[in-house]
């Protein structure tokens, strides 16, 4: 029988168990922005899932030291191509030289405040870079892309946000995500064989349980948790809490926080969903569906770190809502993804990373 003939030829990769056969057929995935916070955690999960991974990153908002940490965690030399995605020639050359089966597209500028100050820089970088990636995919026959979008594409609303809620942004960063979503949906209409997954993230926090990779902002943090972490290790004096008179459990803003490893696993689920497809665009939220207030996050981090986090209440920021949380039921229904890690996991892993790496991937600056 066929089965018996396979047993007689153990030298064939298919005959030595599922791991080897999967490796023999390993799909090659390009992670743009793969040296960044979410990208690096996703690279680890991709390697663990048996994918061959390559990174494209110009290191504008990341640190090359992450590469040695990735080797330590995965046992693999993941190639890094230091390419700016706005360099169409370099992007084309990479896609021509490598045979990619899919792309996870993280690369992009992402600071809301900076986008308001430098809108043209944001539109030029995020839109042109994405168009270059899509054109290179088209030329090289790569048919699957997962795009890291954001919950910022939704029109402000206090109800749990599902994928059908109205869209509308309040800053250029958000509009770049919105516009790229539109470009991807138009591309799918034109190319019936193109597979697209759009993932709208809520608020990623935490770090790999090893404490070897994590969020390492190059400048002033834009998000709550890195700020709290930097106060805890003594890099900043105190946390500013923007408003304590919202209609929430303690008056401070409530947001949907998601462990970065849960988020990374969401990318694997989405990628595995679209790779066998024969065209189409899927849109999913990745969030927990549960909200925590600023002060609840501070308290949980104090418990994880054993440190007191001093804070002062300041004015509300214009445009901030009391509550923003996801309805992530569609991701569970479509590809079986849901969060597995809780608030304690988020804070414990974040503290392990920050306490082992007080200045992120940088050395402690020498005082003048």
ZIVENFEN-V355827 format. One record per residue. N is the residue number from 0. RES is the residue in one letter. SS is DSSP state (~ for helix, > for strand, _ for the rest). PHI is phi in radians with two decimals (999 if undefined). PSI is psi in degrees with one decimal (* if undefined). Layout:
# ZIVENFEN-V355827
N/RES/SS/PHI/PSI + N/RES/SS/PHI/PSI
This chain:
# ZIVENFEN-V355827
0/X/_/999/168.7 + 1/X/~/-1.03/-42.1 + 2/X/~/-1.06/-43.5 + 3/X/~/-1.16/-40.3 + 4/X/~/-1.12/-33.1 + 5/X/~/-1.17/-38.6 + 6/X/~/-1.12/-32.0 + 7/X/~/-1.28/-17.0 + 8/X/_/-2.08/70.5 + 9/X/_/-1.17/-10.4 + 10/X/_/-1.25/-17.8 + 11/X/_/-1.31/137.8 + 12/X/~/-1.00/-31.3 + 13/X/~/-1.22/-14.3 + 14/X/~/-1.68/-0.1 + 15/X/_/-2.02/43.2 + 16/X/_/1.64/161.5 + 17/X/~/-1.14/-32.8 + 18/X/~/-1.14/-45.5 + 19/X/~/-1.15/-42.4 + 20/X/~/-1.15/-35.1 + 21/X/~/-1.18/-40.3 + 22/X/~/-1.12/-37.9 + 23/X/~/-1.10/-28.9 + 24/X/_/-1.89/22.9 + 25/X/_/-1.00/129.6 + 26/X/_/-1.38/142.5 + 27/X/>/-1.72/117.2 + 28/X/>/-2.00/130.4 + 29/X/>/-1.64/124.9 + 30/X/>/-1.83/107.5 + 31/X/>/-1.37/137.2 + 32/X/_/1.21/24.7 + 33/X/_/-1.26/-9.6 + 34/X/_/-1.58/-3.7 + 35/X/_/-1.39/-173.8 + 36/X/~/-1.05/-60.8 + 37/X/~/-1.28/-38.3 + 38/X/~/-1.01/-46.1 + 39/X/~/-1.14/-39.5 + 40/X/~/-1.17/-34.1 + 41/X/~/-1.26/-36.1 + 42/X/~/-1.01/-44.1 + 43/X/~/-1.03/-45.9 + 44/X/~/-1.16/-36.7 + 45/X/~/-1.10/-46.8 + 46/X/~/-1.09/-43.4 + 47/X/~/-1.06/-31.3 + 48/X/_/-1.49/1.6 + 49/X/_/1.65/10.7 + 50/X/_/-1.49/152.3 + 51/X/>/-1.55/131.7 + 52/X/>/-2.20/138.1 + 53/X/>/-2.23/145.1 + 54/X/>/-1.97/134.7 + 55/X/>/-1.95/121.2 + 56/X/_/-2.78/132.2 + 57/X/_/-1.56/1.3 + 58/X/_/1.11/22.3 + 59/X/_/-1.13/-39.9 + 60/X/_/-2.10/27.3 + 61/X/_/-2.53/-179.0 + 62/X/_/-2.28/133.6 + 63/X/_/-1.10/-20.5 + 64/X/_/-1.08/-21.5 + 65/X/~/-1.06/-26.0 + 66/X/~/-1.15/-40.5 + 67/X/~/-1.23/-30.3 + 68/X/~/-1.21/-38.4 + 69/X/~/-1.10/-39.1 + 70/X/~/-1.12/-41.5 + 71/X/~/-1.06/-41.7 + 72/X/~/-1.39/-31.3 + 73/X/~/-1.87/-17.9 + 74/X/_/1.29/8.3 + 75/X/_/-2.09/147.1 + 76/X/_/-1.50/95.9 + 77/X/_/-1.40/121.0 + 78/X/>/-1.17/138.2 + 79/X/>/-2.00/124.4 + 80/X/>/-1.86/113.1 + 81/X/_/-1.41/86.1 + 82/X/_/-2.25/137.4 + 83/X/_/-1.48/125.2 + 84/X/_/-1.12/-14.2 + 85/X/_/-1.39/-7.6 + 86/X/_/-1.57/89.8 + 87/X/~/-1.01/-38.8 + 88/X/~/-1.10/-45.0 + 89/X/~/-1.17/-39.0 + 90/X/~/-1.13/-46.4 + 91/X/~/-1.02/-43.5 + 92/X/~/-1.10/-40.3 + 93/X/~/-1.12/-46.7 + 94/X/~/-1.15/-32.6 + 95/X/~/-1.24/-36.1 + 96/X/~/-1.37/-33.0 + 97/X/_/-1.93/148.0 + 98/X/_/-1.77/98.4 + 99/X/_/-1.59/134.9 + 100/X/_/-1.54/-21.9 + 101/X/>/-2.87/163.2 + 102/X/>/-2.24/136.6 + 103/X/>/-1.94/117.8 + 104/X/>/-1.80/93.9 + 105/X/_/-1.67/-25.8 + 106/X/_/-1.04/134.8 + 107/X/_/2.85/154.0 + 108/X/_/-1.33/144.2 + 109/X/_/-2.48/13.3 + 110/X/_/-1.64/118.9 + 111/X/~/-1.01/-50.3 + 112/X/~/-1.06/-43.4 + 113/X/~/-1.13/-34.1 + 114/X/~/-1.16/-32.0 + 115/X/~/-1.22/-38.0 + 116/X/~/-1.34/-31.5 + 117/X/_/-2.30/62.4 + 118/X/~/-1.06/-41.2 + 119/X/~/-1.12/-38.6 + 120/X/~/-1.02/-43.0 + 121/X/~/-1.21/-45.9 + 122/X/~/-1.13/-43.9 + 123/X/~/-1.07/-50.1 + 124/X/~/-1.19/-54.7 + 125/X/~/-1.22/-40.4 + 126/X/~/-1.36/-50.4 + 127/X/~/-1.09/-41.0 + 128/X/~/-1.04/-45.1 + 129/X/~/-1.14/-41.5 + 130/X/~/-1.08/-39.8 + 131/X/~/-1.08/-40.9 + 132/X/~/-1.09/-46.8 + 133/X/~/-1.13/-38.9 + 134/X/~/-1.18/-39.3 + 135/X/~/-1.18/-38.6 + 136/X/~/-1.03/-45.6 + 137/X/~/-1.07/-46.6 + 138/X/~/-1.11/-33.7 + 139/X/~/-1.73/0.7 + 140/X/_/1.36/21.2 + 141/X/_/-1.51/126.0 + 142/X/_/-2.03/6.3 + 143/X/>/-2.33/130.1 + 144/X/>/-2.42/132.9 + 145/X/>/-1.84/125.8 + 146/X/>/-1.92/131.0 + 147/X/>/-1.50/99.0 + 148/X/>/-1.70/-159.9 + 149/X/>/-2.65/152.5 + 150/X/~/-1.14/-10.8 + 151/X/~/-1.19/-10.6 + 152/X/~/-1.32/-14.7 + 153/X/>/-1.40/143.5 + 154/X/_/-1.12/138.6 + 155/X/_/-0.90/129.9 + 156/X/_/-2.73/145.5 + 157/X/_/-1.55/-20.0 + 158/X/_/-1.28/156.5 + 159/X/_/-0.95/133.2 + 160/X/>/-1.58/116.9 + 161/X/_/-1.76/173.6 + 162/X/_/-1.19/-13.1 + 163/X/_/-1.60/-5.5 + 164/X/_/-1.12/151.8 + 165/X/_/-1.08/146.0 + 166/X/>/-1.75/155.2 + 167/X/_/2.87/132.1 + 168/X/_/-1.95/164.8 + 169/X/_/-2.11/7.0 + 170/X/_/-2.73/160.3 + 171/X/~/-1.04/-36.4 + 172/X/~/-0.97/-49.5 + 173/X/~/-1.06/-41.4 + 174/X/~/-1.12/-33.5 + 175/X/~/-1.11/-39.4 + 176/X/~/-1.12/-45.1 + 177/X/~/-1.03/-46.4 + 178/X/~/-1.17/-39.1 + 179/X/~/-1.14/-39.6 + 180/X/~/-0.98/-43.9 + 181/X/~/-1.14/-43.1 + 182/X/~/-1.03/-44.8 + 183/X/~/-1.11/-41.8 + 184/X/~/-1.17/-36.7 + 185/X/~/-1.19/-37.5 + 186/X/~/-1.12/-36.1 + 187/X/~/-1.19/-35.5 + 188/X/~/-1.14/-40.1 + 189/X/~/-1.34/-35.4 + 190/X/_/-2.06/99.7 + 191/X/_/-1.16/-10.1 + 192/X/_/-1.74/1.7 + 193/X/_/-1.48/131.8 + 194/X/>/-1.87/125.4 + 195/X/>/-2.23/134.5 + 196/X/>/-2.09/123.6 + 197/X/>/-1.84/121.3 + 198/X/>/-1.97/119.3 + 199/X/>/-1.70/106.0 + 200/X/>/-1.38/151.9 + 201/X/_/-1.71/-116.7 + 202/X/>/-2.03/95.3 + 203/X/>/-1.25/136.3 + 204/X/>/-2.49/175.3 + 205/X/_/1.48/-172.1 + 206/X/_/-2.73/169.4 + 207/X/_/-1.01/140.4 + 208/X/_/-1.06/-19.1 + 209/X/_/-1.24/-20.9 + 210/X/_/1.33/10.9 + 211/X/_/-1.61/-24.9 + 212/X/_/-2.27/150.8 + 213/X/_/-3.04/-168.4 + 214/X/_/-1.46/125.8 + 215/X/_/-2.32/77.8 + 216/X/_/-1.08/136.8 + 217/X/_/-1.28/-24.7 + 218/X/_/-2.31/-153.0 + 219/X/_/-1.03/127.8 + 220/X/_/-1.06/144.5 + 221/X/_/-1.69/-12.4 + 222/X/_/-2.07/160.1 + 223/X/~/-1.03/-53.7 + 224/X/~/-1.12/-45.6 + 225/X/~/-1.02/-33.3 + 226/X/~/-1.15/-47.7 + 227/X/~/-1.02/-44.3 + 228/X/~/-1.08/-40.4 + 229/X/~/-1.25/-31.4 + 230/X/~/-1.14/-42.5 + 231/X/~/-1.09/-34.5 + 232/X/_/-1.64/7.6 + 233/X/_/1.49/10.9 + 234/X/_/-1.39/-24.2 + 235/X/_/-2.33/150.5 + 236/X/_/-1.28/-47.4 + 237/X/_/-2.75/165.0 + 238/X/>/-1.65/138.6 + 239/X/>/-1.65/125.8 + 240/X/>/-1.81/117.4 + 241/X/>/-1.49/87.0 + 242/X/_/1.62/134.9 + 243/X/_/-2.34/28.0 + 244/X/_/-2.14/27.2 + 245/X/_/-1.42/159.2 + 246/X/_/-1.43/74.2 + 247/X/_/-2.36/-178.8 + 248/X/_/-0.98/-35.9 + 249/X/_/-2.34/15.2 + 250/X/_/1.54/-10.9 + 251/X/_/-1.75/159.2 + 252/X/_/-1.08/139.1 + 253/X/>/-1.85/131.1 + 254/X/>/-2.33/162.2 + 255/X/_/-1.65/108.0 + 256/X/>/-1.75/142.2 + 257/X/>/-2.34/133.8 + 258/X/>/-1.11/134.8 + 259/X/~/-1.04/-29.5 + 260/X/~/-1.28/-32.9 + 261/X/~/-1.12/-42.8 + 262/X/~/-1.07/-44.8 + 263/X/~/-1.04/-43.0 + 264/X/~/-1.13/-31.6 + 265/X/~/-1.05/-36.1 + 266/X/~/-1.17/-38.0 + 267/X/~/-1.13/-44.7 + 268/X/~/-1.04/-45.3 + 269/X/~/-1.13/-43.8 + 270/X/~/-1.07/-46.1 + 271/X/~/-1.14/-27.8 + 272/X/~/-1.22/-43.4 + 273/X/~/-1.54/-25.8 + 274/X/~/-0.93/-43.4 + 275/X/_/-1.46/-2.5 + 276/X/_/-1.23/163.0 + 277/X/_/-2.05/42.3 + 278/X/_/2.00/143.0 + 279/X/>/2.39/167.5 + 280/X/>/-2.24/126.4 + 281/X/>/-1.99/141.4 + 282/X/>/-2.18/128.6 + 283/X/>/-2.45/143.3 + 284/X/>/-1.42/142.9 + 285/X/>/-2.10/102.5 + 286/X/_/-2.69/177.9 + 287/X/_/-1.64/-21.4 + 288/X/_/1.41/3.4 + 289/X/_/-2.17/140.1 + 290/X/_/-1.92/146.7 + 291/X/>/-2.21/142.8 + 292/X/>/-1.40/166.2 + 293/X/~/-0.99/-46.4 + 294/X/~/-1.24/-30.7 + 295/X/~/-1.14/-39.0 + 296/X/~/-1.14/-42.3 + 297/X/~/-1.07/-45.9 + 298/X/~/-1.10/-43.5 + 299/X/~/-1.12/-36.7 + 300/X/~/-1.27/-34.8 + 301/X/~/-1.06/-40.8 + 302/X/~/-1.15/-41.0 + 303/X/~/-1.19/-36.0 + 304/X/~/-1.71/-19.2 + 305/X/_/1.25/12.1 + 306/X/_/-1.87/154.2 + 307/X/_/-1.61/133.9 + 308/X/_/-1.83/100.0 + 309/X/_/-1.18/141.5 + 310/X/>/-2.49/157.2 + 311/X/>/-2.25/142.3 + 312/X/>/-1.52/128.4 + 313/X/>/-2.14/-175.2 + 314/X/_/-1.12/153.6 + 315/X/_/-1.00/149.8 + 316/X/_/-1.52/140.8 + 317/X/_/-1.05/135.9 + 318/X/_/1.53/-9.9 + 319/X/_/-1.23/138.8 + 320/X/_/-1.71/162.1 + 321/X/_/-1.17/-45.4 + 322/X/>/-2.42/133.5 + 323/X/>/-2.39/110.1 + 324/X/_/-2.37/159.4 + 325/X/>/-1.61/152.5 + 326/X/_/-1.87/108.5 + 327/X/_/-1.84/23.4 + 328/X/~/-1.09/-31.9 + 329/X/~/-1.15/-39.2 + 330/X/~/-1.12/-37.5 + 331/X/~/-1.17/-43.1 + 332/X/~/-1.18/-39.8 + 333/X/~/-1.48/-37.9 + 334/X/~/-2.47/25.1 + 335/X/_/1.20/22.5 + 336/X/_/-1.67/135.6 + 337/X/_/-2.68/161.8 + 338/X/_/-1.23/142.8 + 339/X/_/-1.97/-16.3 + 340/X/_/-1.88/143.7 + 341/X/_/-1.83/-175.5 + 342/X/~/-1.06/-38.5 + 343/X/~/-1.10/-43.1 + 344/X/~/-1.05/-41.9 + 345/X/~/-1.06/-49.2 + 346/X/~/-1.28/-40.5 + 347/X/~/-1.06/-45.2 + 348/X/~/-1.22/-37.2 + 349/X/~/-1.12/-41.0 + 350/X/~/-1.21/-39.2 + 351/X/~/-1.04/-47.4 + 352/X/~/-1.05/-50.8 + 353/X/~/-1.23/-36.9 + 354/X/~/-1.26/-32.8 + 355/X/~/-1.38/-24.2 + 356/X/_/-2.35/71.9 + 357/X/_/-1.01/-30.1 + 358/X/_/-1.93/29.8 + 359/X/_/1.14/-132.6 + 360/X/_/-1.47/-5.5 + 361/X/_/-1.57/157.8 + 362/X/_/-1.35/158.9 + 363/X/_/-1.09/128.8 + 364/X/_/-1.15/141.8 + 365/X/_/-1.36/132.2 + 366/X/_/-1.31/145.6 + 367/X/_/-1.19/*
